[in-house]
Amino acid sequence: MDEGLLVRVGAGPAPAGDATGKRAAIVRAATELFLAHGYQGTRTEQVAAAAAVSKQTVYHQFGDKERLFREIVLGTTATAEAFTAELVGAFADVDAPADVEPALRAVARRYLAAVLNPQVLALRRLVIGEAGRFPDLAATYHREVPARVLAALAEQFGTVLRLDDPARAAADFAFLVLGRSLDDGMFHAAITVDVEATADHAVDVFLAAYALRARE
């Protein structure tokens, strides 16, 4: 899998008999298959074959296909956690007004690159496509991934940039950075985006609206 998508499944120890990493192999295989073929288009037999394990091993590790699907989707919240940590780090050295712009540019570029990762886009399409079948899963994914990142942005905008309405500022920033590129990416399997130029333009517009209220 592309390193842009992190999947962490299961907080506790793996079931007995997983000494050879069968669980991890199943997760890798199932993630690739679900992203490529969707939930309905992926069979447990395919996952087992791709992971080089028996179908019974898949059931032993995860119970059934639905549970495997749910655990993988929720396991990708590790991607949001990693980005949130990067975001906090980017603002850690903001000590003066001159530090704000480079921090915002770094965050915007990383944010756009992360969201436009082909597997992240594929996962988003998958979750939205299955929202009718698994509405609770879609809601949880939204809360734990895009909403979590917005909340982290808002926290930094409030404590570091000292903006009056950090939640609105975070929403504005996210839309400026992601807006058109994310929309294009959701409808096209392959897109080409100049991440640096797109992110920098978004920051220019954001600074024009908010810079005078940052660290007065």
Accessible surface in RSA format (square Angstrom, percent):
REM  Atomic radii and reference values for relative SASA: ProtOr
REM  Chains: A
REM  Algorithm: Lee & Richards
REM  Probe-radius: 1.40
REM  Slices: 20
REM RES _ NUM      All-atoms   Total-Side   Main-Chain    Non-polar    All polar
REM                ABS   REL    ABS   REL    ABS   REL    ABS   REL    ABS   REL
RES MET A   1    82.87  42.9  22.78  15.1  60.08 143.1  31.29  26.6  51.57  68.3
RES ASP A   2    67.64  47.4  51.75  51.5  15.90  37.6  21.49  50.6  46.15  46.0
RES GLU A   3   158.25  90.9 138.17 104.5  20.08  47.8  59.75 115.6  98.50  80.4
RES GLY A   4    24.00  29.6   0.00   N/A  24.00  29.6  17.66  48.5   6.34  14.2
RES LEU A   5     5.81   3.2   1.82   1.3   3.99  10.0   1.82   1.3   3.99  10.7
RES LEU A   6    75.19  41.9  73.23  52.4   1.96   4.9  75.19  52.8   0.00   0.0
RES VAL A   7    31.39  20.7   0.61   0.6  30.77  74.2   0.98   0.9  30.40  82.5
RES ARG A   8   139.78  58.7 127.24  64.9  12.54  29.9  62.02  84.8  77.76  47.1
RES VAL A   9    22.98  15.1   1.94   1.8  21.03  50.7   3.38   2.9  19.59  53.1
RES GLY A  10    42.93  52.9   0.00   N/A  42.93  52.9  19.33  53.0  23.60  52.9
RES ALA A  11   117.74 108.3  69.13 106.7  48.62 110.6  77.52 109.2  40.22 106.6
RES GLY A  12    52.06  64.2   0.00   N/A  52.06  64.2  29.47  80.9  22.59  50.6
RES PRO A  13   136.87  99.8 105.80  96.4  31.08 113.0 117.81  97.3  19.07 118.5
RES ALA A  14    47.14  43.3  20.80  32.1  26.34  59.9  23.00  32.4  24.14  63.9
RES PRO A  15    43.07  31.4  29.53  26.9  13.54  49.2  40.68  33.6   2.39  14.9
RES ALA A  16    93.15  85.6  68.25 105.3  24.90  56.6  80.18 112.9  12.96  34.3
RES GLY A  17    60.79  75.0   0.00   N/A  60.79  75.0  38.72 106.2  22.07  49.4
RES ASP A  18    22.18  15.5  11.36  11.3  10.82  25.6   4.16   9.8  18.03  18.0
RES ALA A  19   109.22 100.4  63.15  97.4  46.07 104.8  76.85 108.2  32.37  85.8
RES THR A  20   114.36  81.3  77.50  78.6  36.87  87.9  85.00 114.2  29.36  44.4
RES GLY A  21    30.09  37.1   0.00   N/A  30.09  37.1  25.70  70.5   4.39   9.8
RES LYS A  22    77.19  37.7  75.30  46.2   1.89   4.5  31.22  28.1  45.97  49.0
RES ARG A  23    30.51  12.8  30.51  15.6   0.00   0.0  15.34  21.0  15.17   9.2
RES ALA A  24    48.67  44.7  41.47  64.0   7.19  16.4  47.52  66.9   1.15   3.1
RES ALA A  25    20.80  19.1  18.23  28.1   2.57   5.9  19.10  26.9   1.70   4.5
RES ILE A  26     0.00   0.0   0.00   0.0   0.00   0.0   0.00   0.0   0.00   0.0
RES VAL A  27    12.41   8.2  12.41  11.2   0.00   0.0  12.41  10.8   0.00   0.0
RES ARG A  28   120.89  50.8 120.89  61.6   0.00   0.0  43.50  59.5  77.39  46.9
RES ALA A  29     7.24   6.7   2.82   4.4   4.42  10.1   6.68   9.4   0.57   1.5
RES ALA A  30     0.00   0.0   0.00   0.0   0.00   0.0   0.00   0.0   0.00   0.0
RES THR A  31     1.76   1.3   1.54   1.6   0.22   0.5   1.76   2.4   0.00   0.0
RES GLU A  32    82.39  47.3  76.47  57.9   5.92  14.1  26.26  50.8  56.13  45.8
RES LEU A  33    28.64  15.9  28.38  20.3   0.25   0.6  28.64  20.1   0.00   0.0
RES PHE A  34     2.22   1.1   1.80   1.1   0.42   1.1   1.80   1.1   0.42   1.2
RES LEU A  35    31.02  17.3   9.89   7.1  21.13  53.1  10.09   7.1  20.93  56.3
RES ALA A  36    73.43  67.5  34.12  52.7  39.31  89.4  44.33  62.4  29.10  77.1
RES HIS A  37   102.91  56.2  78.93  54.9  23.98  61.3  51.87  53.5  51.04  59.4
RES GLY A  38    20.07  24.8   0.00   N/A  20.07  24.8  17.39  47.7   2.69   6.0
RES TYR A  39    19.93   9.3  19.71  11.2   0.22   0.6   6.40   4.8  13.53  16.7
RES GLN A  40   118.63  66.3  96.51  70.5  22.11  52.7  36.13  76.9  82.49  62.6
RES GLY A  41    40.00  49.3   0.00   N/A  40.00  49.3  26.69  73.3  13.31  29.8
RES THR A  42     0.04   0.0   0.00   0.0   0.04   0.1   0.00   0.0   0.04   0.1
RES ARG A  43   138.62  58.2 135.86  69.3   2.76   6.6  56.38  77.1  82.24  49.8
RES THR A  44    13.04   9.3  10.19  10.3   2.84   6.8   3.19   4.3   9.84  14.9
RES GLU A  45    82.47  47.3  76.35  57.8   6.11  14.6  45.46  87.9  37.00  30.2
RES GLN A  46    52.32  29.3  45.30  33.1   7.03  16.7  18.41  39.2  33.91  25.7
RES VAL A  47     0.19   0.1   0.19   0.2   0.00   0.0   0.19   0.2   0.00   0.0
RES ALA A  48     5.40   5.0   5.40   8.3   0.00   0.0   5.40   7.6   0.00   0.0
RES ALA A  49    79.81  73.4  51.15  78.9  28.66  65.2  61.95  87.2  17.85  47.3
RES ALA A  50    65.34  60.1  24.59  38.0  40.74  92.7  36.51  51.4  28.83  76.4
RES ALA A  51    10.27   9.4   0.00   0.0  10.27  23.4   3.62   5.1   6.65  17.6
RES ALA A  52    93.30  85.8  57.17  88.2  36.13  82.2  69.58  98.0  23.72  62.8
RES VAL A  53    26.70  17.6   5.22   4.7  21.48  51.8  15.94  13.8  10.76  29.2
RES SER A  54    61.69  52.1  47.23  63.0  14.46  33.3  50.53 107.6  11.16  15.6
RES LYS A  55    79.78  38.9  74.39  45.6   5.39  12.8  38.41  34.6  41.37  44.1
RES GLN A  56   125.82  70.4 122.78  89.7   3.04   7.2  55.70 118.6  70.12  53.2
RES THR A  57    23.33  16.6  20.13  20.4   3.20   7.6   7.04   9.5  16.29  24.6
RES VAL A  58     0.80   0.5   0.67   0.6   0.13   0.3   0.67   0.6   0.13   0.3
RES TYR A  59    75.65  35.3  68.12  38.8   7.53  19.6  47.52  35.7  28.12  34.7
RES HIS A  60   106.01  57.9  83.27  57.9  22.74  58.2  66.76  68.8  39.24  45.7
RES GLN A  61     5.46   3.1   1.58   1.2   3.88   9.2   0.17   0.4   5.29   4.0
RES PHE A  62     0.10   0.1   0.09   0.1   0.02   0.0   0.10   0.1   0.00   0.0
RES GLY A  63    39.77  49.0   0.00   N/A  39.77  49.0  25.11  68.9  14.66  32.8
RES ASP A  64    72.28  50.6  71.88  71.5   0.39   0.9  26.45  62.3  45.82  45.7
RES LYS A  65    40.74  19.9  38.04  23.3   2.70   6.4  23.53  21.2  17.21  18.3
RES GLU A  66    70.15  40.3  68.69  52.0   1.45   3.5  12.73  24.6  57.41  46.9
RES ARG A  67   122.40  51.4 120.47  61.4   1.93   4.6  38.11  52.1  84.29  51.1
RES LEU A  68     1.38   0.8   1.38   1.0   0.00   0.0   1.38   1.0   0.00   0.0
RES PHE A  69     0.85   0.4   0.85   0.5   0.00   0.0   0.85   0.5   0.00   0.0
RES ARG A  70    61.57  25.9  61.57  31.4   0.00   0.0  29.23  40.0  32.34  19.6
RES GLU A  71    38.04  21.8  31.58  23.9   6.46  15.4  26.02  50.3  12.02   9.8
RES ILE A  72     4.49   2.6   4.49   3.3   0.00   0.0   4.49   3.2   0.00   0.0
RES VAL A  73     0.68   0.4   0.68   0.6   0.00   0.0   0.68   0.6   0.00   0.0
RES LEU A  74    67.06  37.3  62.44  44.7   4.62  11.6  62.71  44.0   4.36  11.7
RES GLY A  75     4.80   5.9   0.00   N/A   4.80   5.9   4.41  12.1   0.39   0.9
RES THR A  76     2.02   1.4   0.86   0.9   1.16   2.8   0.86   1.2   1.16   1.7
RES THR A  77    18.49  13.2  18.49  18.7   0.00   0.0   3.90   5.2  14.59  22.1
RES ALA A  78     2.95   2.7   2.15   3.3   0.80   1.8   2.15   3.0   0.80   2.1
RES THR A  79    23.03  16.4  22.00  22.3   1.04   2.5  22.00  29.5   1.04   1.6
RES ALA A  80     3.67   3.4   0.00   0.0   3.67   8.4   3.59   5.1   0.09   0.2
RES GLU A  81    61.00  35.0  53.80  40.7   7.20  17.1  24.90  48.2  36.10  29.5
RES ALA A  82    37.74  34.7  26.74  41.3  10.99  25.0  36.15  50.9   1.59   4.2
RES PHE A  83     9.85   4.9   9.39   5.8   0.46   1.2   9.51   5.8   0.35   1.0
RES THR A  84    28.49  20.3  28.49  28.9   0.00   0.0  28.49  38.3   0.00   0.0
RES ALA A  85    67.55  62.1  50.69  78.2  16.86  38.4  58.52  82.4   9.04  23.9
RES GLU A  86    76.37  43.8  63.23  47.8  13.14  31.3  44.17  85.4  32.20  26.3
RES LEU A  87     1.85   1.0   0.00   0.0   1.85   4.6   1.85   1.3   0.00   0.0
RES VAL A  88    69.44  45.7  68.87  62.3   0.57   1.4  68.87  59.8   0.57   1.5
RES GLY A  89    42.50  52.4   0.00   N/A  42.50  52.4  30.94  84.9  11.56  25.9
RES ALA A  90    34.79  32.0  11.44  17.6  23.36  53.1  24.10  33.9  10.69  28.3
RES PHE A  91     3.22   1.6   0.03   0.0   3.18   8.3   0.25   0.2   2.97   8.5
RES ALA A  92    72.94  67.1  37.75  58.2  35.20  80.1  48.88  68.8  24.06  63.7
RES ASP A  93   113.59  79.6 106.87 106.4   6.72  15.9  32.50  76.5  81.09  80.9
RES VAL A  94     8.01   5.3   1.89   1.7   6.12  14.7   1.89   1.6   6.12  16.6
RES ASP A  95   113.83  79.7  91.47  91.0  22.36  52.9  32.00  75.3  81.83  81.6
RES ALA A  96    41.56  38.2  40.25  62.1   1.31   3.0  41.56  58.5   0.00   0.0
RES PRO A  97    91.33  66.6  80.25  73.2  11.07  40.3  81.38  67.2   9.95  61.9
RES ALA A  98    84.29  77.5  59.26  91.4  25.03  56.9  71.74 101.0  12.55  33.3
RES ASP A  99    46.56  32.6  44.72  44.5   1.84   4.4   5.93  13.9  40.64  40.5
RES VAL A 100     8.56   5.6   8.56   7.7   0.00   0.0   8.56   7.4   0.00   0.0
RES GLU A 101    72.47  41.6  71.91  54.4   0.56   1.3  16.06  31.1  56.41  46.1
RES PRO A 102    78.44  57.2  68.90  62.8   9.54  34.7  73.30  60.5   5.13  31.9
RES ALA A 103     9.11   8.4   2.84   4.4   6.27  14.3   8.33  11.7   0.79   2.1
RES LEU A 104     0.63   0.3   0.63   0.4   0.00   0.0   0.63   0.4   0.00   0.0
RES ARG A 105    44.52  18.7  44.52  22.7   0.00   0.0  22.93  31.3  21.60  13.1
RES ALA A 106    54.16  49.8  41.49  64.0  12.67  28.8  48.76  68.7   5.40  14.3
RES VAL A 107     4.20   2.8   1.37   1.2   2.83   6.8   4.20   3.6   0.00   0.0
RES ALA A 108     0.00   0.0   0.00   0.0   0.00   0.0   0.00   0.0   0.00   0.0
RES ARG A 109    81.91  34.4  80.81  41.2   1.10   2.6  25.96  35.5  55.95  33.9
RES ARG A 110    98.50  41.4  94.28  48.1   4.21  10.0  43.97  60.1  54.53  33.0
RES TYR A 111    12.24   5.7  12.24   7.0   0.00   0.0   5.75   4.3   6.49   8.0
RES LEU A 112     0.00   0.0   0.00   0.0   0.00   0.0   0.00   0.0   0.00   0.0
RES ALA A 113    45.26  41.6  33.47  51.6  11.79  26.8  36.37  51.2   8.89  23.5
RES ALA A 114    16.53  15.2  10.95  16.9   5.58  12.7  15.52  21.9   1.01   2.7
RES VAL A 115    15.91  10.5  15.75  14.3   0.16   0.4  15.91  13.8   0.00   0.0
RES LEU A 116    21.41  11.9  11.67   8.3   9.74  24.5  12.20   8.6   9.21  24.8
RES ASN A 117    18.31  12.6  14.09  13.6   4.21  10.1   6.18  14.9  12.13  11.7
RES PRO A 118    92.47  67.4  84.23  76.8   8.24  30.0  88.20  72.8   4.27  26.5
RES GLN A 119    28.09  15.7  27.73  20.3   0.36   0.9  14.32  30.5  13.77  10.4
RES VAL A 120    15.52  10.2  15.52  14.0   0.00   0.0  15.52  13.5   0.00   0.0
RES LEU A 121     6.45   3.6   6.45   4.6   0.00   0.0   6.45   4.5   0.00   0.0
RES ALA A 122    19.34  17.8  16.23  25.0   3.11   7.1  17.06  24.0   2.28   6.0
RES LEU A 123     3.82   2.1   3.82   2.7   0.00   0.0   3.82   2.7   0.00   0.0
RES ARG A 124    47.62  20.0  47.51  24.2   0.11   0.3   7.46  10.2  40.16  24.3
RES ARG A 125    75.63  31.8  66.33  33.8   9.30  22.1  45.51  62.2  30.12  18.3
RES LEU A 126    17.99  10.0  11.07   7.9   6.92  17.4  17.63  12.4   0.36   1.0
RES VAL A 127     9.79   6.4   6.76   6.1   3.02   7.3   8.81   7.7   0.98   2.6
RES ILE A 128   104.85  59.7  95.14  70.9   9.71  23.4  96.13  69.2   8.72  23.7
RES GLY A 129    62.35  76.9   0.00   N/A  62.35  76.9  33.59  92.2  28.76  64.4
RES GLU A 130    21.85  12.5  20.93  15.8   0.92   2.2   3.65   7.1  18.20  14.9
RES ALA A 131    33.89  31.2  31.07  48.0   2.81   6.4  31.50  44.4   2.39   6.3
RES GLY A 132    75.61  93.2   0.00   N/A  75.61  93.2  45.89 125.9  29.72  66.6
RES ARG A 133   120.67  50.7  90.43  46.1  30.23  72.0  35.72  48.8  84.95  51.5
RES PHE A 134    10.08   5.0   9.33   5.8   0.74   1.9   9.56   5.8   0.52   1.5
RES PRO A 135    85.38  62.2  78.45  71.5   6.93  25.2  80.65  66.6   4.73  29.4
RES ASP A 136    80.03  56.1  71.06  70.7   8.97  21.2  48.75 114.7  31.28  31.2
RES LEU A 137     6.14   3.4   4.32   3.1   1.81   4.6   6.14   4.3   0.00   0.0
RES ALA A 138    19.54  18.0  15.55  24.0   3.99   9.1  15.78  22.2   3.75   9.9
RES ALA A 139    58.68  53.9  46.68  72.0  12.00  27.3  54.97  77.4   3.71   9.8
RES THR A 140    33.67  23.9  33.67  34.1   0.00   0.0  14.63  19.7  19.03  28.8
RES TYR A 141    13.00   6.1  13.00   7.4   0.00   0.0   8.91   6.7   4.08   5.0
RES HIS A 142   109.07  59.6 109.07  75.8   0.00   0.0  69.51  71.6  39.57  46.0
RES ARG A 143   135.21  56.8 129.08  65.8   6.13  14.6  64.68  88.4  70.53  42.7
RES GLU A 144    43.18  24.8  42.91  32.5   0.27   0.6  11.60  22.4  31.58  25.8
RES VAL A 145    20.60  13.6  20.60  18.7   0.00   0.0  20.60  17.9   0.00   0.0
RES PRO A 146    31.01  22.6  24.97  22.8   6.04  22.0  30.98  25.6   0.04   0.2
RES ALA A 147    32.01  29.4  25.84  39.9   6.17  14.0  27.74  39.1   4.27  11.3
RES ARG A 148    75.15  31.6  69.49  35.4   5.65  13.5  26.38  36.1  48.77  29.6
RES VAL A 149     9.44   6.2   9.44   8.5   0.00   0.0   9.44   8.2   0.00   0.0
RES LEU A 150    60.28  33.6  59.37  42.5   0.90   2.3  59.65  41.9   0.63   1.7
RES ALA A 151    63.05  58.0  49.73  76.7  13.33  30.3  57.27  80.6   5.78  15.3
RES ALA A 152    10.80   9.9   6.30   9.7   4.50  10.2  10.24  14.4   0.56   1.5
RES LEU A 153     0.04   0.0   0.04   0.0   0.00   0.0   0.04   0.0   0.00   0.0
RES ALA A 154    17.02  15.6  15.88  24.5   1.14   2.6  16.22  22.8   0.80   2.1
RES GLU A 155   110.62  63.5  99.55  75.3  11.07  26.3  32.14  62.2  78.48  64.1
RES GLN A 156    17.11   9.6  17.11  12.5   0.00   0.0   0.00   0.0  17.11  13.0
RES PHE A 157     0.00   0.0   0.00   0.0   0.00   0.0   0.00   0.0   0.00   0.0
RES GLY A 158    24.72  30.5   0.00   N/A  24.72  30.5  12.05  33.1  12.67  28.4
RES THR A 159    92.55  65.8  69.17  70.1  23.39  55.7  71.09  95.5  21.46  32.4
RES VAL A 160    23.38  15.4  21.91  19.8   1.47   3.5  23.38  20.3   0.00   0.0
RES LEU A 161     1.77   1.0   1.77   1.3   0.00   0.0   1.77   1.2   0.00   0.0
RES ARG A 162   139.87  58.7 125.63  64.0  14.24  33.9  42.29  57.8  97.58  59.1
RES LEU A 163    10.95   6.1   1.74   1.2   9.21  23.2   1.74   1.2   9.21  24.8
RES ASP A 164   115.55  80.9  80.98  80.6  34.57  81.8  30.89  72.7  84.66  84.4
RES ASP A 165    66.10  46.3  62.72  62.4   3.38   8.0  25.24  59.4  40.85  40.7
RES PRO A 166    38.54  28.1  38.54  35.1   0.00   0.0  38.54  31.8   0.00   0.0
RES ALA A 167    65.31  60.1  58.01  89.5   7.30  16.6  59.33  83.6   5.98  15.8
RES ARG A 168   160.22  67.3 153.48  78.2   6.74  16.0  38.52  52.6 121.70  73.8
RES ALA A 169     0.00   0.0   0.00   0.0   0.00   0.0   0.00   0.0   0.00   0.0
RES ALA A 170     1.10   1.0   1.10   1.7   0.00   0.0   1.10   1.5   0.00   0.0
RES ALA A 171    49.12  45.2  42.85  66.1   6.27  14.3  44.53  62.7   4.59  12.2
RES ASP A 172    54.06  37.9  50.80  50.6   3.26   7.7  12.17  28.6  41.89  41.8
RES PHE A 173     0.45   0.2   0.45   0.3   0.00   0.0   0.45   0.3   0.00   0.0
RES ALA A 174    11.00  10.1  10.48  16.2   0.52   1.2  10.72  15.1   0.28   0.7
RES PHE A 175   151.88  76.0 144.34  89.4   7.54  19.6 149.57  90.7   2.31   6.6
RES LEU A 176    63.98  35.6  44.61  31.9  19.37  48.7  48.05  33.7  15.93  42.9
RES VAL A 177     1.25   0.8   0.00   0.0   1.25   3.0   0.00   0.0   1.25   3.4
RES LEU A 178    16.05   8.9  15.66  11.2   0.39   1.0  16.05  11.3   0.00   0.0
RES GLY A 179    16.23  20.0   0.00   N/A  16.23  20.0  11.21  30.8   5.02  11.2
RES ARG A 180   201.45  84.6 185.99  94.8  15.46  36.8  73.10  99.9 128.34  77.8
RES SER A 181    10.22   8.6   8.11  10.8   2.10   4.8   1.18   2.5   9.04  12.7
RES LEU A 182    28.01  15.6  28.01  20.0   0.00   0.0  28.01  19.7   0.00   0.0
RES ASP A 183    81.85  57.3  77.31  76.9   4.54  10.7  18.53  43.6  63.32  63.1
RES ASP A 184    52.47  36.8  50.83  50.6   1.63   3.9   7.69  18.1  44.78  44.7
RES GLY A 185     0.00   0.0   0.00   N/A   0.00   0.0   0.00   0.0   0.00   0.0
RES MET A 186    38.65  20.0  27.78  18.4  10.86  25.9  27.78  23.6  10.86  14.4
RES PHE A 187   159.34  79.7 127.38  78.9  31.96  83.2 133.05  80.7  26.29  75.2
RES HIS A 188   102.80  56.2  98.46  68.4   4.33  11.1  56.63  58.4  46.17  53.7
RES ALA A 189   101.79  93.6  66.98 103.4  34.81  79.2  68.59  96.6  33.20  87.9
RES ALA A 190    92.60  85.1  65.22 100.6  27.38  62.3  70.89  99.8  21.71  57.5
RES ILE A 191    55.56  31.6  20.98  15.6  34.58  83.3  28.48  20.5  27.08  73.5
RES THR A 192   142.06 101.0 108.12 109.6  33.95  80.9  76.12 102.2  65.94  99.7
RES VAL A 193    40.14  26.4  15.68  14.2  24.47  59.0  19.22  16.7  20.92  56.7
RES ASP A 194    92.09  64.5  77.14  76.8  14.95  35.4  38.19  89.9  53.90  53.8
RES VAL A 195    44.12  29.0  40.55  36.7   3.57   8.6  40.55  35.2   3.57   9.7
RES GLU A 196    99.45  57.1  96.95  73.3   2.49   5.9  20.84  40.3  78.61  64.2
RES ALA A 197    53.78  49.4  42.02  64.9  11.76  26.7  49.07  69.1   4.71  12.5
RES THR A 198    42.54  30.3  34.99  35.5   7.56  18.0  26.81  36.0  15.74  23.8
RES ALA A 199     0.00   0.0   0.00   0.0   0.00   0.0   0.00   0.0   0.00   0.0
RES ASP A 200    29.26  20.5  29.26  29.1   0.00   0.0  13.10  30.8  16.16  16.1
RES HIS A 201   120.45  65.8 117.94  82.0   2.52   6.4  79.56  82.0  40.89  47.6
RES ALA A 202     2.45   2.2   1.11   1.7   1.34   3.0   2.34   3.3   0.10   0.3
RES VAL A 203     0.00   0.0   0.00   0.0   0.00   0.0   0.00   0.0   0.00   0.0
RES ASP A 204    70.96  49.7  62.09  61.8   8.87  21.0  25.01  58.9  45.95  45.8
RES VAL A 205    60.32  39.7  56.67  51.3   3.65   8.8  59.63  51.8   0.69   1.9
RES PHE A 206     2.44   1.2   2.13   1.3   0.31   0.8   2.44   1.5   0.00   0.0
RES LEU A 207    30.83  17.2  27.97  20.0   2.86   7.2  28.21  19.8   2.62   7.1
RES ALA A 208    89.80  82.6  48.38  74.7  41.42  94.2  61.72  86.9  28.08  74.4
RES ALA A 209    66.59  61.2  38.45  59.3  28.13  64.0  48.22  67.9  18.37  48.7
RES TYR A 210    18.73   8.7  18.52  10.5   0.22   0.6  11.25   8.5   7.48   9.2
RES ALA A 211    44.89  41.3  32.17  49.6  12.72  28.9  34.52  48.6  10.37  27.5
RES LEU A 212   164.50  91.6 148.90 106.5  15.60  39.2 152.19 106.9  12.31  33.1
RES ARG A 213    92.42  38.8  87.66  44.7   4.76  11.3  33.09  45.2  59.33  36.0
RES ALA A 214    15.46  14.2   6.68  10.3   8.77  20.0   6.68   9.4   8.77  23.2
RES ARG A 215    58.08  24.4  45.18  23.0  12.90  30.7   4.23   5.8  53.84  32.6
RES GLU A 216   170.98  98.2  97.95  74.1  73.03 173.9  72.64 140.5  98.34  80.3
END  Absolute sums over single chains surface
CHAIN  1 A    10881.9       8528.4       2353.5       6384.5       4497.4
END  Absolute sums over all chains
TOTAL         10881.9       8528.4       2353.5       6384.5       4497.4
